[in-house]
Structure formats: C-alpha cells, structure tokens
Amino acid sequence: MKDDLIEQIAVKARKVIERIPFSKEEDIKISTFIYSDPITTYETRTDGYYKIVNERGNVREVRIAQSSDEMVDYFVEQAIWDYAFRYELNHRHKFESNLRQTHEVMEKCYQYINPARKFVKQSYDDKIHIYLDLFEEYRRIVQEYKKKYPEKCIGRALDDIDYIIQKKYTDTPGGGMNNVPKSMNLVRERILRLMQYDLWLKNVLYAYEKYYSLLKRQEIRNV
C-alpha cells in the first residue's frame, strides 16, 4: 500500500532530478517501492519518515528524515547514488577505488542541483583495487600469451602460466584469498620469471610495473 504523503514528496524530488540535463537519458529515477530482495518501502509517521526493509520476513525500520524537505533530499541523493553506482560498474577505472569514481559522478550531478554539495574526498584507499586488478591483468596477459605462442609454453614457463591462469595462488574453497599480499608475492615470483623468459611477455607486463610499484609504496606508508 502506497503512502500518499511519500508519493507527494517523491513528485517534488523528481522535479529536482529533472534539473540534471541527462537524467532521462541515464534513467535517474526516484523509487518509493523497491520490489526486490529485500523489499523496500517508505512510511510517514508522526515523528518523521521511515524506510522499511523486508528481507524474507525479517523487517528493519529506520527513520531517515524528520521533515518533508529532508525526505526530498534523501530521495534525490539516493537516486543519484544509484545512478553513480551503475555508471561506475559500466565505466570502471581500474587500479583505483570504485568509491572515488562514484563520488565524482555524484558531484557532477549535484552541479545542477546544489553545487555546494561535495562528495569527493582528498584521498582514497586504492590498495585492494590495485591488488585485484593486477591479478586480473596478469592472468589476462598470460592467457593471451598461451593462446598466441603455444609452442613457447613449455617446462617451467608453462607451469608458471598455468599457475596464474588457474588461480592457484588463491587459498579458500571459493577461490578467494585470506592473505592477498602473500598471494601477490607468489604470483610475482612467476611474473618475474616469465619476464626473463620471453621478450613479448617482458614488454607487455612491464607496462603494469608502475602499478606494482605504487602498491609497494602504499604498503611502506602504512607500516
């Protein structure tokens, strides 16, 4: 059952969203009822406005605004956050925190609504993203090499290539890593050998050394 006051507030919030020139094109929208898992609805009560989350019968309630203006702001920010998150998934910058790009997109949207609102922080923790993206790039490169030069994939070089392709550096049943730096050290041993083994590998892999160096500098700063 829809809450009439919530729907009236949503109309105001949609008018705010319309100030963003690309809001229709990018489908930036206000939702007062999310039929998913969990189901999310909103209610008006005497002491404010509540978000109701129903996760398979387990219901959580939280007051998110005390006035209608605050509720408009909430709907607007939620819609922009959802769009920024979708945008980041489809246009992700590698080797940096996904939160950085999400905040950049949110600020871009708010230029048309409230330019004083700032989201981008001075610094972000990019470390885990550098780790994970390096693993993926190393794997992609050796897969390409194995396909392109199968005759060269012999002996220890083949063992090193398959070690990376098959993600043997992971240490959990689901293919995760309990100790990411340790897993990277295991991969790096093989990457360095492969760079010595073949000039093509050396040239392609060398382009990613700057990210590994950045990773090590961050680790030193955190000691």
ZAMILUM-344759 format. One record per residue (C-alpha): residue in three letters; x, y, z. Coordinates in steps of 0.2 Angstrom, whole numbers, plus 2048, in hexadecimal, padded with zeros to 3 digits. Layout:
ALAXYZ...
//
This chain:
MET800800800LYS8078117FBASP80981F807ASP80182F7FFLEU80C83B808ILE81C831802GLU8158327F0GLN8138457F1ILE8258467F8ALA82B83B7EAVAL8238477DDLYS82D8557E4ALA83D84B7E4ARG83A8467D1LYS8398597CDVAL84A85B7D5ILE85184D7CBGLU84A8547BBARG8578627BDILE8648567B8PRO8658587A5PHE8698457A3SER85D83E7B0LYS8508377A3GLU85E830798GLU8678287A6ASP8578227AFILE85A82B7C0LYS84A8287C9ILE8418297DASER83A8187E0THR82E8187EFPHE82C8057EEILE83A7F97EATYR8337E77E6SER8437DD7E8ASP84C7D37F5PRO84A7DC801ILE83A7E67FETHR83C7F8802THR82D804806TYR82B81580FGLU81F81B81CTHR81982B823ARG81882B836THR815839843ASP82783A848GLY82E83A836TYR83182F826TYR83681D827LYS83E81181BILE8377FF81DVAL8427F1817ASN83A7DF816GLU8477D2813ARG83D7C1812GLY8337C5821ASN8407CE82BVAL83B7E082DARG8467EF831GLU840800833VAL84B810833ARG846822834ILE84E82B826ALA84783D827GLN83D848833SER836854826SER82F853814ASP83E85E80EGLU84A851816MET84084380DVAL84284C7FCASP85484D7FFTYR85583B804PHE84C8357F4VAL8578407E9GLU86783A7F0GLN8628287F0ALA85D8297DDILE86E8327D9TRP8778257E3ASP86F8177DATYR87381F7C9ALA8858227CEPHE8878107D4ARG8808097C4TYR88B8157BAGLU89A80F7C3LEU8967FD7C0ASN8958007ADHIS8A480D7ACARG8AF8077B9HIS8C180F7BBLYS8CD8017BFPHE8DA8027CDGLU8D080E7D8SER8C280E7E4ASN8B180C7DDLEU8AB8187EAARG8B68267E2GLN8AD8257D1THR89C8237D9HIS89F8337E3GLU8A583C7D4VAL8958387CAMET88A83D7D9GLU89384E7D9LYS8908507C7CYS87D84E7C9TYR87C85A7D8GLN8848687CETYR87286A7C7ILE86A8697D8ASN87586F7E5PRO8878737E0ALA88C8757F2ARG8898627F5LYS89A8597F5PHE89D8477F5VAL8AF8447EFLYS8BB8417FDGLN8CE8477FDSER8D48357FDTYR8CD8237FBASP8D48127FFASP8D880B7EELYS8E37FD7F4ILE8D77EE7F3HIS8D17F47E2ILE8E37F47DCTYR8E57E37E2LEU8D67DB7DAASP8D87E47C9LEU8EA7DF7C9PHE8E57CD7CBGLU8D97CE7BDGLU8E57D77B1TYR8F27CA7B4ARG8E67BC7B1ARG8DF7C47A1ILE8F17C779AVAL8F77B579DGLN8E77AE796GLU8EA7B9786TYR8FC7B3786LYS8F77A1787LYS8EB7A2779LYS8F77AC76ETYR9077A3771PRO902791776GLU91378A770LYS91C79577DCYS91178F78BILE91C781791GLY92577B7A1ARG9257877B0ALA91E7957A5LEU90E78B7A2ASP90D7877B5ASP90E7997B9ILE90179E7ACASP8F57917B2TYR8F87957C4ILE8F27A77C0ILE8E47A27B4GLN8DD7957C0LYS8DE7A17CFLYS8E87957D9TYR8EE7A37E4THR8DC7A47ECASP8DA79B7FDTHR8C8799800PRO8BB78D7F9GLY8B279A7F0GLY8C17A17E8GLY8C47AF7F3MET8D47B57FDASN8D67B580FASN8E77BE80DVAL8E77C97FDPRO8F97CF7FFLYS8FF7BE801SER8F67B87F2MET8FD7C77E8ASN90F7C27EDLEU90C7B07E6VAL9067B77D6ARG9147C47D5GLU9217B67D6ARG9197AF7C6ILE9177BF7BELEU9297C47C0ARG92E7B37B9LEU9237B57AAMET92A7C67A6GLN93B7BF7A5TYR9357B079BASP92D7BA78CLEU92F7CB785TRP91D7CC780LEU9187C9792LYS9257D5799ASN91E7E378EVAL90C7E0792LEU90E7DD7A4TYR91A7EC7A7ALA90C7F87A3TYR9047F27B4GLU9147F47BELYS90E8067C3TYR8FF7FF7CBTYR9097F27D5SER9158007DALEU90780B7E0LEU9007FC7EALYS9117FA7F3ARG91280C7F7GLN90180C7FFGLU9067FD809ILE91680680FARG90B815814ASN90080A81EVAL90E802828
//
